[in-house]
């Protein structure tokens, strides 16, 4: 896979993480504050590896190339629309 595609994939995963955290529902009347987090995205021979060094309950997630996976601040999550 070429470098441009890897960077595009990494940016897409990072954006997905940001949206998942930002769109998480909060209790009515509660004021929301965005979390400060640091996530590294790496493509491996088997798929993707994410490492969170700040702001997540998880430290490392990996999954196979070609499979979609929802994640949140707690790790791998079930997509409410029926995905994984």
N, C-alpha and C positions, 0 to 999 in steps of 0.2 A: 504494500500500500504506500502511495507516495506521501511525502511530508505535508503537502497542502491538504490532503484528505484527512490525515491524522489530526492536524490542527483544527480543521473544520469540525471533525467528530468531537474533539476535546472541548471546543467552544460550545457545541450543542449540548453536551452532557452538563457542562458547568451552568449553562442557561437553564436547563431543566431543573437542576438542583435549586437554583435561585427562585424559580417560579414555584416549585413545590413548597419551599420554606415560606415564601411570601404569601402564598394563597391559602395557607393552612388556616382554617376557621378559628376565631377566638371567641370566648364567651361574650355575650351581649354586654355592651357598656365597658368592656375592658379595653384599655389603651394598649396598642401593640407597639413593640419596639423591635426593629430588625436585629437579628443576631449577627454577631461578628464571627465569621468562620473562615477557615483556610482549607481548601481542598486541592489536591494534586491529581490530575488525570493522566494516566499512562496507558498506551496501547501495548499489549503483550502479544505473544504468539498465539495464545488461546483466546484472547478477547480484550477486555478492559480491566484496569486496576485503578481504583480510587483510594487515595489515602487522605484522611482528614486529621489535621494537626491541631485544629482549634474550632470549637463551636458545635461539634457533633458528639453523639453518644457512641459512635463507632469510630474505629481507627483505620480499618481497611475493608474494602469491598471488591470482589472480583466476579466477573461473569463472562460467559461465552460470547464470541463474536456472532453477530447476526440475530441475537435474541434481545428483545426489549425488556427493560427492567425499570420499574419505578423505584425511586429511593426517596427518603426523607431524612431528617436529622437523626432518626433512630436506626437507620439502615435500610435494608430492602423492604419495600412496602407493596401492598396489593393496590393496584390501580382501581379506583372506584368505578371506572367505566368498563371493567371486565378484563383488563389486561393483567399482567403480572406485577 
